[in-house]
């Protein structure tokens, strides 16, 4: 004859069954996890460098580009670099009036581009990649922004350049750099984030280095909290246009000045594209 189940055991069985049912209900009603969207910010380690370089580290919004990205600190600028593209994703600096004027006070010797010493040779471009390629090694943070000769030499690093057509690099882009330096002189200091814009399947220089379809300069004037973006097409007939920071996010997948409250109004660079194009056309 079976012994009756004691009330205590019965209570324990009921509690156990109820717990199993509760877990089942919670898991069955839980929504499936959403796939990682391209708009989810991937933050680089911008704080690893001098905190005064930029007010906030730019964010790479494209997870594919952010994979394996590394930051490199230099004399006066910071680079977020993609070994997969073998190009910088952005290069950032604070440019003061004194720095912008300093280039006129020292002679600029001919420089040789060097490899980033903390990066594997296979993960970066080389001077040989550019030989007879039809492209220049285009600075992102310019040599002419450097405050002294040693800092200038530190801009001649393969992680601070992208392939630019000679026409763009030596004419339109150079004139845009001059106008940005003039703004630094006028405002006292500005923040600059410079970088490339790629299409979905970029051409590869020598089968290795991704060639951008355009390059951009995002400029923030801290005194007025205003910003502007200059975009130059990377062709043999380059053109320039001004776009918003939101449009830059869409085109380049980079949030240049995240988390900052910006004001509307003129920065002083609104006419830079038209003037630089006109000057470049004269040769």
Order of alpha helices (4+ residues) and beta strands (2+ residues): alpha-beta-beta-alpha-beta-beta-beta-alpha-alpha-beta-alpha-beta-alpha-beta-beta-beta-beta-beta-beta-alpha-beta-alpha
